[in-house]
Amino acid sequence: MDELINQVAQKTGISAEHAKTAVETVVKFLKEKLPAPLAGQLDQLIAGNASGLGDMAKNLGGLFGKSS
């Protein structure tokens, strides 16, 4: 998550502390709106584990009526 915080701070010109608050707010919002399995995969992605990206994309497709 540090990488995301740093990017937000750099691209917006806000402090790292404010960027961290912004990122945490957005992540919390997404986790509340996404189904539980996707919310868990979001945690993995933010932690830097991109191996679950394919599963997350597949599950998102299912949300929109697309079969695998």
All heavy atoms as TSV, in Angstrom:
chain	resi	resn	atom	element	x	y	z
A	1	MET	N	N	0.830	-1.180	0.000
A	1	MET	CA	C	0.000	0.000	0.000
A	1	MET	C	C	0.875	1.244	0.000
A	1	MET	O	O	0.434	2.289	-0.463
A	1	MET	CB	C	-0.951	-0.009	1.196
A	1	MET	CG	C	-1.829	1.201	1.180
A	1	MET	SD	S	-3.458	1.211	1.944
A	1	MET	CE	C	-3.358	0.423	3.466
A	2	ASP	N	N	2.090	1.118	0.470
A	2	ASP	CA	C	2.999	2.269	0.500
A	2	ASP	C	C	3.246	2.824	-0.899
A	2	ASP	O	O	3.315	4.040	-1.082
A	2	ASP	CB	C	4.324	1.894	1.154
A	2	ASP	CG	C	4.183	1.661	2.648
A	2	ASP	OD1	O	3.204	2.157	3.232
A	2	ASP	OD2	O	5.048	0.984	3.226
A	3	GLU	N	N	3.356	1.930	-1.872
A	3	GLU	CA	C	3.589	2.376	-3.246
A	3	GLU	C	C	2.408	3.213	-3.749
A	3	GLU	O	O	2.598	4.260	-4.362
A	3	GLU	CB	C	3.801	1.173	-4.161
A	3	GLU	CG	C	4.120	1.550	-5.587
A	3	GLU	CD	C	4.341	0.335	-6.471
A	3	GLU	OE1	O	4.488	-0.791	-5.964
A	3	GLU	OE2	O	4.366	0.531	-7.697
A	4	LEU	N	N	1.204	2.765	-3.450
A	4	LEU	CA	C	0.010	3.510	-3.858
A	4	LEU	C	C	-0.054	4.863	-3.153
A	4	LEU	O	O	-0.338	5.887	-3.778
A	4	LEU	CB	C	-1.247	2.685	-3.560
A	4	LEU	CG	C	-2.586	3.322	-3.909
A	4	LEU	CD1	C	-2.648	3.701	-5.391
A	4	LEU	CD2	C	-3.717	2.378	-3.544
A	5	ILE	N	N	0.239	4.877	-1.881
A	5	ILE	CA	C	0.239	6.134	-1.115
A	5	ILE	C	C	1.255	7.107	-1.703
A	5	ILE	O	O	0.964	8.290	-1.897
A	5	ILE	CB	C	0.513	5.867	0.381
A	5	ILE	CG1	C	-0.676	5.122	0.993
A	5	ILE	CG2	C	0.806	7.149	1.138
A	5	ILE	CD1	C	-0.414	4.542	2.369
A	6	ASN	N	N	2.451	6.606	-2.013
A	6	ASN	CA	C	3.489	7.461	-2.589
A	6	ASN	C	C	3.064	8.026	-3.943
A	6	ASN	O	O	3.308	9.198	-4.229
A	6	ASN	CB	C	4.802	6.702	-2.714
A	6	ASN	CG	C	5.433	6.426	-1.366
A	6	ASN	OD1	O	5.182	7.127	-0.389
A	6	ASN	ND2	N	6.240	5.383	-1.300
A	7	GLN	N	N	2.413	7.195	-4.762
A	7	GLN	CA	C	1.958	7.681	-6.065
A	7	GLN	C	C	0.894	8.757	-5.918
A	7	GLN	O	O	0.918	9.769	-6.622
A	7	GLN	CB	C	1.402	6.531	-6.901
A	7	GLN	CG	C	2.455	5.738	-7.598
A	7	GLN	CD	C	1.866	4.815	-8.651
A	7	GLN	OE1	O	0.655	4.711	-8.827
A	7	GLN	NE2	N	2.746	4.131	-9.358
A	8	VAL	N	N	-0.036	8.547	-5.013
A	8	VAL	CA	C	-1.088	9.539	-4.792
A	8	VAL	C	C	-0.466	10.850	-4.309
A	8	VAL	O	O	-0.813	11.930	-4.799
A	8	VAL	CB	C	-2.151	9.028	-3.801
A	8	VAL	CG1	C	-3.102	10.140	-3.374
A	8	VAL	CG2	C	-2.937	7.872	-4.413
A	9	ALA	N	N	0.446	10.755	-3.364
A	9	ALA	CA	C	1.101	11.963	-2.848
A	9	ALA	C	C	1.857	12.691	-3.954
A	9	ALA	O	O	1.759	13.912	-4.093
A	9	ALA	CB	C	2.047	11.601	-1.705
A	10	GLN	N	N	2.578	11.931	-4.757
A	10	GLN	CA	C	3.384	12.526	-5.814
A	10	GLN	C	C	2.515	13.166	-6.899
A	10	GLN	O	O	2.771	14.286	-7.336
A	10	GLN	CB	C	4.282	11.456	-6.430
A	10	GLN	CG	C	5.239	11.975	-7.480
A	10	GLN	CD	C	6.109	10.864	-8.032
A	10	GLN	OE1	O	5.646	9.756	-8.256
A	10	GLN	NE2	N	7.375	11.177	-8.240
A	11	LYS	N	N	1.472	12.469	-7.308
A	11	LYS	CA	C	0.651	12.966	-8.418
A	11	LYS	C	C	-0.281	14.101	-8.015
A	11	LYS	O	O	-0.681	14.897	-8.854
A	11	LYS	CB	C	-0.136	11.821	-9.033
A	11	LYS	CG	C	0.765	10.853	-9.772
A	11	LYS	CD	C	-0.003	9.772	-10.478
A	11	LYS	CE	C	1.004	8.871	-11.167
A	11	LYS	NZ	N	0.463	8.201	-12.323
A	12	THR	N	N	-0.621	14.163	-6.741
A	12	THR	CA	C	-1.546	15.213	-6.302
A	12	THR	C	C	-0.840	16.372	-5.608
A	12	THR	O	O	-1.427	17.435	-5.443
A	12	THR	CB	C	-2.601	14.649	-5.337
A	12	THR	OG1	O	-1.948	14.132	-4.172
A	12	THR	CG2	C	-3.442	13.576	-6.004
A	13	GLY	N	N	0.382	16.131	-5.158
A	13	GLY	CA	C	1.107	17.173	-4.452
A	13	GLY	C	C	0.690	17.318	-2.992
A	13	GLY	O	O	1.033	18.300	-2.354
A	14	ILE	N	N	-0.031	16.327	-2.482
A	14	ILE	CA	C	-0.419	16.382	-1.063
A	14	ILE	C	C	0.603	15.611	-0.236
A	14	ILE	O	O	1.404	14.854	-0.773
A	14	ILE	CB	C	-1.854	15.824	-0.834
A	14	ILE	CG1	C	-1.955	14.345	-1.234
A	14	ILE	CG2	C	-2.878	16.664	-1.584
A	14	ILE	CD1	C	-3.326	13.709	-0.957
A	15	SER	N	N	0.560	15.805	1.068
A	15	SER	CA	C	1.514	15.123	1.944
A	15	SER	C	C	1.226	13.617	1.963
A	15	SER	O	O	0.123	13.173	1.653
A	15	SER	CB	C	1.401	15.672	3.363
A	15	SER	OG	O	0.169	15.273	3.956
A	16	ALA	N	N	2.239	12.858	2.329
A	16	ALA	CA	C	2.081	11.414	2.432
A	16	ALA	C	C	1.001	11.058	3.455
A	16	ALA	O	O	0.252	10.100	3.264
A	16	ALA	CB	C	3.408	10.756	2.804
A	17	GLU	N	N	0.918	11.836	4.516
A	17	GLU	CA	C	-0.102	11.590	5.551
A	17	GLU	C	C	-1.512	11.759	4.974
A	17	GLU	O	O	-2.391	10.941	5.216
A	17	GLU	CB	C	0.104	12.544	6.728
A	17	GLU	CG	C	-0.853	12.294	7.877
A	17	GLU	CD	C	-0.577	13.221	9.054
A	17	GLU	OE1	O	0.596	13.573	9.278
A	17	GLU	OE2	O	-1.549	13.578	9.724
A	18	HIS	N	N	-1.710	12.834	4.197
A	18	HIS	CA	C	-3.019	13.057	3.581
A	18	HIS	C	C	-3.305	12.011	2.503
A	18	HIS	O	O	-4.440	11.555	2.357
A	18	HIS	CB	C	-3.109	14.466	2.996
A	18	HIS	CG	C	-3.284	15.508	4.044
A	18	HIS	ND1	N	-2.338	16.477	4.265
A	18	HIS	CD2	C	-4.273	15.741	4.937
A	18	HIS	CE1	C	-2.739	17.262	5.253
A	18	HIS	NE2	N	-3.914	16.833	5.683
A	19	ALA	N	N	-2.290	11.626	1.766
A	19	ALA	CA	C	-2.450	10.597	0.740
A	19	ALA	C	C	-2.847	9.272	1.380
A	19	ALA	O	O	-3.701	8.549	0.861
A	19	ALA	CB	C	-1.172	10.440	-0.063
A	20	LYS	N	N	-2.233	8.950	2.515
A	20	LYS	CA	C	-2.568	7.709	3.218
A	20	LYS	C	C	-4.035	7.725	3.639
A	20	LYS	O	O	-4.741	6.734	3.468
A	20	LYS	CB	C	-1.670	7.530	4.445
A	20	LYS	CG	C	-1.959	6.258	5.202
A	20	LYS	CD	C	-1.023	6.084	6.391
A	20	LYS	CE	C	-1.372	4.797	7.126
A	20	LYS	NZ	N	-0.582	4.599	8.310
A	21	THR	N	N	-4.495	8.840	4.151
A	21	THR	CA	C	-5.896	8.963	4.552
A	21	THR	C	C	-6.811	8.787	3.342
A	21	THR	O	O	-7.822	8.081	3.415
A	21	THR	CB	C	-6.152	10.331	5.214
A	21	THR	OG1	O	-5.320	10.439	6.368
A	21	THR	CG2	C	-7.604	10.487	5.621
A	22	ALA	N	N	-6.444	9.394	2.230
A	22	ALA	CA	C	-7.251	9.285	1.015
A	22	ALA	C	C	-7.306	7.846	0.516
A	22	ALA	O	O	-8.391	7.329	0.197
A	22	ALA	CB	C	-6.692	10.201	-0.069
A	23	VAL	N	N	-6.163	7.194	0.463
A	23	VAL	CA	C	-6.109	5.812	-0.017
A	23	VAL	C	C	-6.909	4.902	0.914
A	23	VAL	O	O	-7.694	4.070	0.447
A	23	VAL	CB	C	-4.648	5.331	-0.143
A	23	VAL	CG1	C	-4.573	3.823	-0.349
A	23	VAL	CG2	C	-3.946	6.065	-1.274
A	24	GLU	N	N	-6.733	5.045	2.201
A	24	GLU	CA	C	-7.472	4.211	3.150
A	24	GLU	C	C	-8.982	4.429	3.018
A	24	GLU	O	O	-9.761	3.478	3.113
A	24	GLU	CB	C	-7.018	4.492	4.576
A	24	GLU	CG	C	-5.629	3.951	4.867
A	24	GLU	CD	C	-5.082	4.375	6.219
A	24	GLU	OE1	O	-5.621	5.333	6.838
A	24	GLU	OE2	O	-4.099	3.753	6.664
A	25	THR	N	N	-9.398	5.657	2.774
A	25	THR	CA	C	-10.812	5.969	2.610
A	25	THR	C	C	-11.375	5.292	1.358
A	25	THR	O	O	-12.455	4.688	1.394
A	25	THR	CB	C	-11.030	7.490	2.538
A	25	THR	OG1	O	-10.549	8.077	3.744
A	25	THR	CG2	C	-12.494	7.842	2.340
A	26	VAL	N	N	-10.646	5.376	0.258
A	26	VAL	CA	C	-11.100	4.759	-0.992
A	26	VAL	C	C	-11.140	3.243	-0.866
A	26	VAL	O	O	-12.103	2.596	-1.285
A	26	VAL	CB	C	-10.209	5.199	-2.177
A	26	VAL	CG1	C	-10.519	4.392	-3.427
A	26	VAL	CG2	C	-10.382	6.688	-2.436
A	27	VAL	N	N	-10.119	2.655	-0.272
A	27	VAL	CA	C	-10.076	1.206	-0.103
A	27	VAL	C	C	-11.230	0.742	0.775
A	27	VAL	O	O	-11.914	-0.244	0.458
A	27	VAL	CB	C	-8.714	0.749	0.466
A	27	VAL	CG1	C	-8.755	-0.707	0.898
A	27	VAL	CG2	C	-7.620	0.977	-0.560
A	28	LYS	N	N	-11.493	1.443	1.849
A	28	LYS	CA	C	-12.602	1.091	2.730
A	28	LYS	C	C	-13.929	1.163	1.974
A	28	LYS	O	O	-14.762	0.261	2.072
A	28	LYS	CB	C	-12.638	2.023	3.946
A	28	LYS	CG	C	-13.755	1.702	4.909
A	28	LYS	CD	C	-13.762	2.646	6.095
A	28	LYS	CE	C	-14.954	2.358	6.991
A	28	LYS	NZ	N	-15.124	3.353	8.025
A	29	PHE	N	N	-14.117	2.208	1.182
A	29	PHE	CA	C	-15.327	2.366	0.388
A	29	PHE	C	C	-15.496	1.189	-0.577
A	29	PHE	O	O	-16.566	0.587	-0.669
A	29	PHE	CB	C	-15.281	3.686	-0.383
A	29	PHE	CG	C	-16.431	3.856	-1.340
A	29	PHE	CD1	C	-17.661	4.310	-0.889
A	29	PHE	CD2	C	-16.275	3.564	-2.686
A	29	PHE	CE1	C	-18.721	4.463	-1.766
A	29	PHE	CE2	C	-17.330	3.714	-3.570
A	29	PHE	CZ	C	-18.555	4.165	-3.111
A	30	LEU	N	N	-14.431	0.862	-1.302
A	30	LEU	CA	C	-14.494	-0.242	-2.259
A	30	LEU	C	C	-14.806	-1.565	-1.575
A	30	LEU	O	O	-15.618	-2.348	-2.070
A	30	LEU	CB	C	-13.182	-0.349	-3.035
A	30	LEU	CG	C	-12.895	0.770	-4.029
A	30	LEU	CD1	C	-11.486	0.629	-4.596
A	30	LEU	CD2	C	-13.929	0.787	-5.139
A	31	LYS	N	N	-14.173	-1.809	-0.438
A	31	LYS	CA	C	-14.406	-3.061	0.277
A	31	LYS	C	C	-15.838	-3.170	0.779
A	31	LYS	O	O	-16.401	-4.263	0.823
A	31	LYS	CB	C	-13.409	-3.206	1.423
A	31	LYS	CG	C	-12.002	-3.521	0.914
A	31	LYS	CD	C	-10.951	-3.456	1.978
A	31	LYS	CE	C	-11.143	-4.467	3.048
A	31	LYS	NZ	N	-10.052	-4.481	4.026
A	32	GLU	N	N	-16.453	-2.043	1.112
A	32	GLU	CA	C	-17.848	-2.063	1.553
A	32	GLU	C	C	-18.794	-2.332	0.388
A	32	GLU	O	O	-19.854	-2.913	0.575
A	32	GLU	CB	C	-18.218	-0.731	2.213
A	32	GLU	CG	C	-17.577	-0.527	3.567
A	32	GLU	CD	C	-17.797	0.877	4.127
A	32	GLU	OE1	O	-18.379	1.741	3.429
A	32	GLU	OE2	O	-17.375	1.114	5.272
A	33	LYS	N	N	-18.421	-1.913	-0.804
A	33	LYS	CA	C	-19.288	-2.039	-1.974
A	33	LYS	C	C	-19.101	-3.347	-2.736
A	33	LYS	O	O	-20.013	-3.808	-3.399
A	33	LYS	CB	C	-19.066	-0.861	-2.939
A	33	LYS	CG	C	-19.373	0.496	-2.323
A	33	LYS	CD	C	-20.819	0.611	-1.923
A	33	LYS	CE	C	-21.120	1.969	-1.316
A	33	LYS	NZ	N	-22.474	2.083	-0.816
A	34	LEU	N	N	-17.904	-3.921	-2.666
A	34	LEU	CA	C	-17.622	-5.157	-3.396
A	34	LEU	C	C	-18.113	-6.380	-2.618
A	34	LEU	O	O	-18.143	-6.357	-1.393
A	34	LEU	CB	C	-16.114	-5.297	-3.621
A	34	LEU	CG	C	-15.476	-4.343	-4.615
A	34	LEU	CD1	C	-13.952	-4.461	-4.544
A	34	LEU	CD2	C	-15.967	-4.629	-6.021
A	35	PRO	N	N	-18.471	-7.446	-3.328
A	35	PRO	CA	C	-18.779	-8.706	-2.636
A	35	PRO	C	C	-17.551	-9.178	-1.852
A	35	PRO	O	O	-16.412	-8.887	-2.233
A	35	PRO	CB	C	-19.094	-9.664	-3.786
A	35	PRO	CG	C	-19.437	-8.794	-4.952
A	35	PRO	CD	C	-18.640	-7.533	-4.769
A	36	ALA	N	N	-17.786	-9.896	-0.790
A	36	ALA	CA	C	-16.713	-10.323	0.121
A	36	ALA	C	C	-15.518	-10.968	-0.577
A	36	ALA	O	O	-14.374	-10.624	-0.263
A	36	ALA	CB	C	-17.270	-11.238	1.203
A	37	PRO	N	N	-15.730	-11.890	-1.525
A	37	PRO	CA	C	-14.550	-12.494	-2.167
A	37	PRO	C	C	-13.687	-11.473	-2.899
A	37	PRO	O	O	-12.466	-11.547	-2.862
A	37	PRO	CB	C	-15.151	-13.503	-3.156
A	37	PRO	CG	C	-16.510	-13.784	-2.637
A	37	PRO	CD	C	-16.969	-12.526	-1.974
A	38	LEU	N	N	-14.311	-10.513	-3.535
A	38	LEU	CA	C	-13.536	-9.491	-4.242
A	38	LEU	C	C	-12.853	-8.544	-3.266
A	38	LEU	O	O	-11.738	-8.092	-3.516
A	38	LEU	CB	C	-14.431	-8.702	-5.186
A	38	LEU	CG	C	-14.912	-9.453	-6.425
A	38	LEU	CD1	C	-15.878	-8.589	-7.222
A	38	LEU	CD2	C	-13.746	-9.870	-7.281
A	39	ALA	N	N	-13.508	-8.249	-2.166
A	39	ALA	CA	C	-12.905	-7.375	-1.162
A	39	ALA	C	C	-11.624	-8.006	-0.622
A	39	ALA	O	O	-10.621	-7.317	-0.432
A	39	ALA	CB	C	-13.894	-7.101	-0.034
A	40	GLY	N	N	-11.645	-9.309	-0.412
A	40	GLY	CA	C	-10.448	-10.009	0.052
A	40	GLY	C	C	-9.332	-9.974	-0.970
A	40	GLY	O	O	-8.166	-9.818	-0.633
A	41	GLN	N	N	-9.699	-10.095	-2.242
A	41	GLN	CA	C	-8.698	-10.035	-3.302
A	41	GLN	C	C	-8.129	-8.625	-3.435
A	41	GLN	O	O	-6.960	-8.458	-3.764
A	41	GLN	CB	C	-9.299	-10.513	-4.620
A	41	GLN	CG	C	-9.571	-12.000	-4.611
A	41	GLN	CD	C	-10.291	-12.482	-5.847
A	41	GLN	OE1	O	-10.732	-11.697	-6.679
A	41	GLN	NE2	N	-10.424	-13.791	-5.967
A	42	LEU	N	N	-8.942	-7.633	-3.152
A	42	LEU	CA	C	-8.464	-6.251	-3.172
A	42	LEU	C	C	-7.353	-6.073	-2.133
A	42	LEU	O	O	-6.341	-5.441	-2.406
A	42	LEU	CB	C	-9.618	-5.290	-2.899
A	42	LEU	CG	C	-9.289	-3.803	-2.901
A	42	LEU	CD1	C	-8.791	-3.356	-4.267
A	42	LEU	CD2	C	-10.517	-3.005	-2.504
A	43	ASP	N	N	-7.541	-6.656	-0.950
A	43	ASP	CA	C	-6.502	-6.598	0.080
A	43	ASP	C	C	-5.192	-7.187	-0.438
A	43	ASP	O	O	-4.118	-6.634	-0.200
A	43	ASP	CB	C	-6.934	-7.369	1.334
A	43	ASP	CG	C	-7.921	-6.616	2.178
A	43	ASP	OD1	O	-7.939	-5.368	2.124
A	43	ASP	OD2	O	-8.684	-7.273	2.922
A	44	GLN	N	N	-5.289	-8.323	-1.144
A	44	GLN	CA	C	-4.088	-8.967	-1.680
A	44	GLN	C	C	-3.392	-8.073	-2.704
A	44	GLN	O	O	-2.175	-7.959	-2.706
A	44	GLN	CB	C	-4.430	-10.307	-2.319
A	44	GLN	CG	C	-4.832	-11.368	-1.337
A	44	GLN	CD	C	-5.180	-12.678	-2.032
A	44	GLN	OE1	O	-5.186	-12.770	-3.249
A	44	GLN	NE2	N	-5.481	-13.690	-1.247
A	45	LEU	N	N	-4.174	-7.466	-3.572
A	45	LEU	CA	C	-3.586	-6.600	-4.594
A	45	LEU	C	C	-2.890	-5.395	-3.978
A	45	LEU	O	O	-1.796	-5.019	-4.385
A	45	LEU	CB	C	-4.656	-6.137	-5.578
A	45	LEU	CG	C	-5.184	-7.205	-6.519
A	45	LEU	CD1	C	-6.382	-6.681	-7.291
A	45	LEU	CD2	C	-4.093	-7.638	-7.470
A	46	ILE	N	N	-3.524	-4.804	-2.997
A	46	ILE	CA	C	-2.940	-3.629	-2.351
A	46	ILE	C	C	-1.671	-4.008	-1.597
A	46	ILE	O	O	-0.725	-3.232	-1.535
A	46	ILE	CB	C	-3.967	-2.953	-1.429
A	46	ILE	CG1	C	-5.054	-2.328	-2.297
A	46	ILE	CG2	C	-3.321	-1.915	-0.528
A	46	ILE	CD1	C	-6.220	-1.787	-1.540
A	47	ALA	N	N	-1.644	-5.228	-1.082
A	47	ALA	CA	C	-0.464	-5.697	-0.369
A	47	ALA	C	C	0.682	-6.044	-1.329
A	47	ALA	O	O	1.777	-6.356	-0.898
A	47	ALA	CB	C	-0.813	-6.904	0.488
A	48	GLY	N	N	0.408	-5.978	-2.641
A	48	GLY	CA	C	1.456	-6.240	-3.613
A	48	GLY	C	C	1.439	-7.636	-4.178
A	48	GLY	O	O	2.334	-8.028	-4.918
A	49	ASN	N	N	0.402	-8.403	-3.884
A	49	ASN	CA	C	0.291	-9.760	-4.394
A	49	ASN	C	C	-0.595	-9.741	-5.634
A	49	ASN	O	O	-1.809	-9.841	-5.548
A	49	ASN	CB	C	-0.302	-10.690	-3.331
A	49	ASN	CG	C	-0.431	-12.107	-3.806
A	49	ASN	OD1	O	-0.011	-12.450	-4.901
A	49	ASN	ND2	N	-1.018	-12.948	-2.979
A	50	ALA	N	N	0.007	-9.604	-6.792
A	50	ALA	CA	C	-0.750	-9.503	-8.042
A	50	ALA	C	C	-1.193	-10.852	-8.569
A	50	ALA	O	O	-1.862	-10.932	-9.589
A	50	ALA	CB	C	0.087	-8.777	-9.083
A	51	SER	N	N	-0.860	-11.949	-7.881
A	51	SER	CA	C	-1.228	-13.266	-8.392
A	51	SER	C	C	-2.731	-13.472	-8.427
A	51	SER	O	O	-3.227	-14.263	-9.202
A	51	SER	CB	C	-0.567	-14.362	-7.551
A	51	SER	OG	O	-1.080	-14.339	-6.229
A	52	GLY	N	N	-3.480	-12.751	-7.599
A	52	GLY	CA	C	-4.932	-12.891	-7.590
A	52	GLY	C	C	-5.641	-11.997	-8.585
A	52	GLY	O	O	-6.862	-11.972	-8.645
A	53	LEU	N	N	-4.887	-11.272	-9.410
A	53	LEU	CA	C	-5.487	-10.328	-10.343
A	53	LEU	C	C	-6.393	-11.019	-11.352
A	53	LEU	O	O	-7.475	-10.525	-11.649
A	53	LEU	CB	C	-4.394	-9.542	-11.058
A	53	LEU	CG	C	-4.832	-8.386	-11.939
A	53	LEU	CD1	C	-5.661	-7.387	-11.142
A	53	LEU	CD2	C	-3.635	-7.697	-12.549
A	54	GLY	N	N	-5.981	-12.178	-11.853
A	54	GLY	CA	C	-6.806	-12.906	-12.823
A	54	GLY	C	C	-8.131	-13.326	-12.230
A	54	GLY	O	O	-9.183	-13.181	-12.859
A	55	ASP	N	N	-8.101	-13.837	-11.008
A	55	ASP	CA	C	-9.339	-14.239	-10.343
A	55	ASP	C	C	-10.240	-13.043	-10.096
A	55	ASP	O	O	-11.455	-13.127	-10.250
A	55	ASP	CB	C	-9.041	-14.929	-9.004
A	55	ASP	CG	C	-8.434	-16.305	-9.177
A	55	ASP	OD1	O	-8.618	-16.906	-10.262
A	55	ASP	OD2	O	-7.774	-16.778	-8.234
A	56	MET	N	N	-9.650	-11.934	-9.730
A	56	MET	CA	C	-10.443	-10.736	-9.467
A	56	MET	C	C	-11.126	-10.272	-10.748
A	56	MET	O	O	-12.303	-9.931	-10.745
A	56	MET	CB	C	-9.585	-9.619	-8.880
A	56	MET	CG	C	-10.383	-8.427	-8.432
A	56	MET	SD	S	-9.334	-7.264	-7.539
A	56	MET	CE	C	-10.571	-6.243	-6.785
A	57	ALA	N	N	-10.409	-10.276	-11.848
A	57	ALA	CA	C	-10.986	-9.862	-13.132
A	57	ALA	C	C	-12.116	-10.803	-13.532
A	57	ALA	O	O	-13.162	-10.358	-14.006
A	57	ALA	CB	C	-9.902	-9.824	-14.198
A	58	LYS	N	N	-11.912	-12.097	-13.329
A	58	LYS	CA	C	-12.944	-13.080	-13.652
A	58	LYS	C	C	-14.186	-12.853	-12.805
A	58	LYS	O	O	-15.317	-12.865	-13.300
A	58	LYS	CB	C	-12.396	-14.495	-13.437
A	58	LYS	CG	C	-13.343	-15.589	-13.884
A	58	LYS	CD	C	-12.633	-16.930	-13.847
A	58	LYS	CE	C	-13.055	-17.667	-12.601
A	58	LYS	NZ	N	-12.498	-19.003	-12.497
A	59	ASN	N	N	-13.995	-12.613	-11.519
A	59	ASN	CA	C	-15.125	-12.379	-10.631
A	59	ASN	C	C	-15.851	-11.077	-10.969
A	59	ASN	O	O	-17.084	-11.022	-10.887
A	59	ASN	CB	C	-14.671	-12.349	-9.173
A	59	ASN	CG	C	-14.275	-13.717	-8.667
A	59	ASN	OD1	O	-14.728	-14.736	-9.188
A	59	ASN	ND2	N	-13.422	-13.770	-7.660
A	60	LEU	N	N	-15.112	-10.065	-11.353
A	60	LEU	CA	C	-15.763	-8.811	-11.766
A	60	LEU	C	C	-16.596	-9.033	-13.015
A	60	LEU	O	O	-17.689	-8.492	-13.139
A	60	LEU	CB	C	-14.709	-7.714	-12.020
A	60	LEU	CG	C	-14.186	-6.997	-10.797
A	60	LEU	CD1	C	-13.023	-6.095	-11.176
A	60	LEU	CD2	C	-15.284	-6.188	-10.141
A	61	GLY	N	N	-16.089	-9.830	-13.952
A	61	GLY	CA	C	-16.843	-10.150	-15.156
A	61	GLY	C	C	-18.153	-10.842	-14.797
A	61	GLY	O	O	-19.201	-10.551	-15.370
A	62	GLY	N	N	-18.106	-11.726	-13.811
A	62	GLY	CA	C	-19.305	-12.399	-13.356
A	62	GLY	C	C	-20.324	-11.451	-12.775
A	62	GLY	O	O	-21.533	-11.649	-12.899
A	63	LEU	N	N	-19.860	-10.398	-12.124
A	63	LEU	CA	C	-20.765	-9.406	-11.563
A	63	LEU	C	C	-21.577	-8.717	-12.646
A	63	LEU	O	O	-22.707	-8.298	-12.440
A	63	LEU	CB	C	-19.986	-8.345	-10.789
A	63	LEU	CG	C	-19.500	-8.717	-9.406
A	63	LEU	CD1	C	-18.671	-7.568	-8.826
A	63	LEU	CD2	C	-20.659	-9.014	-8.474
A	64	PHE	N	N	-20.980	-8.589	-13.826
A	64	PHE	CA	C	-21.629	-7.890	-14.923
A	64	PHE	C	C	-22.277	-8.832	-15.919
A	64	PHE	O	O	-22.588	-8.466	-17.036
A	64	PHE	CB	C	-20.632	-6.958	-15.619
A	64	PHE	CG	C	-20.117	-5.886	-14.694
A	64	PHE	CD1	C	-18.814	-5.924	-14.218
A	64	PHE	CD2	C	-20.942	-4.859	-14.272
A	64	PHE	CE1	C	-18.346	-4.955	-13.353
A	64	PHE	CE2	C	-20.471	-3.886	-13.411
A	64	PHE	CZ	C	-19.176	-3.932	-12.949
A	65	GLY	N	N	-22.459	-10.091	-15.502
A	65	GLY	CA	C	-23.183	-11.044	-16.327
A	65	GLY	C	C	-22.348	-11.751	-17.373
A	65	GLY	O	O	-22.882	-12.476	-18.192
A	66	LYS	N	N	-21.055	-11.567	-17.350
A	66	LYS	CA	C	-20.191	-12.232	-18.313
A	66	LYS	C	C	-19.745	-13.554	-17.732
A	66	LYS	O	O	-19.238	-13.624	-16.618
A	66	LYS	CB	C	-18.983	-11.358	-18.624
A	66	LYS	CG	C	-18.091	-11.942	-19.689
A	66	LYS	CD	C	-16.940	-11.008	-20.012
A	66	LYS	CE	C	-16.073	-11.621	-21.081
A	66	LYS	NZ	N	-14.955	-10.771	-21.410
A	67	SER	N	N	-19.933	-14.622	-18.473
A	67	SER	CA	C	-19.477	-15.927	-18.004
A	67	SER	C	C	-18.035	-16.137	-18.413
A	67	SER	O	O	-17.550	-15.533	-19.359
A	67	SER	CB	C	-20.350	-17.045	-18.576
A	67	SER	OG	O	-20.287	-17.029	-19.977
A	68	SER	N	N	-17.338	-17.035	-17.686
A	68	SER	CA	C	-15.916	-17.247	-17.972
A	68	SER	C	C	-15.650	-18.047	-19.186
A	68	SER	O	O	-16.224	-18.573	-19.915
A	68	SER	CB	C	-15.218	-17.923	-16.802
A	68	SER	OG	O	-16.024	-18.833	-16.142
